[in-house]
Amino acid sequence: MKLILSIIVSLAALLSAGRDGNDRASIESVSDGVYTISAGVADGIEQGNVFIVYRTGKVLEDPVTGTKMERPGIKYGEMTVIALPEKGGAQCSYEGKPLDDEDLSKYHIIKK
């Protein structure tokens, strides 16, 4: 049973990491319906890029190794880059389920 749970938790961590594990970012702020994300020009982001928005999944601990891993989150919607300041994060529009703008730390985004 512990082995099965360990395999499930490991697979969940791989799924939540995105395609290559390096394309995950966060939503930093919102103002007048425009969201600023933690990635920008310096990260290779371009106008028109699309990100999938997920509600961050529950963190589980592997009973065998003690490693903490995050379960895959719930898809909420998509963000599209509409502006790219030279410094700081990209600005995005959003379409999808309503987000809790008071606690954006509940969400993460992965480049589509």
N, C-alpha and C positions, 0 to 999 in steps of 0.2 A: 504494500500500500504506500509506504514512504517513497519507494522508487517511482511509482506512478505519479504521485504528487510532485516529486522533484522534476520529472520530465515535463509535466504540464506547466509548472512554474517557469522552467527554462524556455519552453516554447512561447509562453506569454511574453517573456522579456524580449525575445527576438522579434516578435510581432510588434511590440510597442516601440522598438528602436527605429522604425522606419526602414527604408531600403538599404541604406548603408550605415545607419547608426549616427551619421554626422549631419543629418538634415533636419534635426528637431530644433525648434526655437520656441520662444514664449511671447505672449501678448503683454506688452509693457503698459499701455495706457489707452484710453479712449477719450475723444473730444469731438462733440457734434457728430457722432456716428462714424468718425474716422479712427481706426485702430492703428497704433504704432506697435511694431513688432521688434524683437531683439536682434534681428538680422537686417543688414543693409547693403549698401554698395560695396563695402569692404569684404563682405561675405559672398560676393558674386550675385546678389539679388538684382533682378532686372524688372523694369516696369512690365506689368502684365503677368508676372509669375503668380501662380495659384498655390495656396496652401490649404490643406485639410485641417480643420479645427477639431480637436478631440478634448473631451473632458478627461482629465488625468485619472488613470486607473488606480485601484487600491494596491498598496505595497504589501507584498507577501514575503515571508522568510522561508527559505528552503530548509526543511527539517533535517536534512542530511549534512549540508555544507554550512548552513547559517547565513548564506548569501541572501541579501535582500533584493527582490526584483519587483518590477511594476507590472501589474496586469494590463492588458490592452485597454485603452480608454474607449469611451462612447463617442462616435462621430456626431458632431453638432452642426457642421456646415463648412463653408469655404470662404477664404479671404483672398482677395485679388489685390496685388500691388498697384496703387494708383499714383503714388508720388515717391520719389527717392531723394531725400535731402542728402547733401554731400557728406554730412556727418550724422551719426545716429541711425536709428532704425527706419525701415521702410514704413510708409503709411498705406493702409489697406482699407478697402470696402469689405463688408461682410454680408453674407446671405446664409440663413439657416435658422436653427432653433435659437430662441433668445438666450443671450449670454448674461451672466451675473456680472455687470460692469463694476460692481463694488468689490469683487474678489476675482480678478483675472488670473490669479495664481492657480485656479482650479483647472486651467486649460493649457494645452500645448498645441503647437502646429507643426505639421510635417509637409515639406514641399511635395507637391503632386507630381 
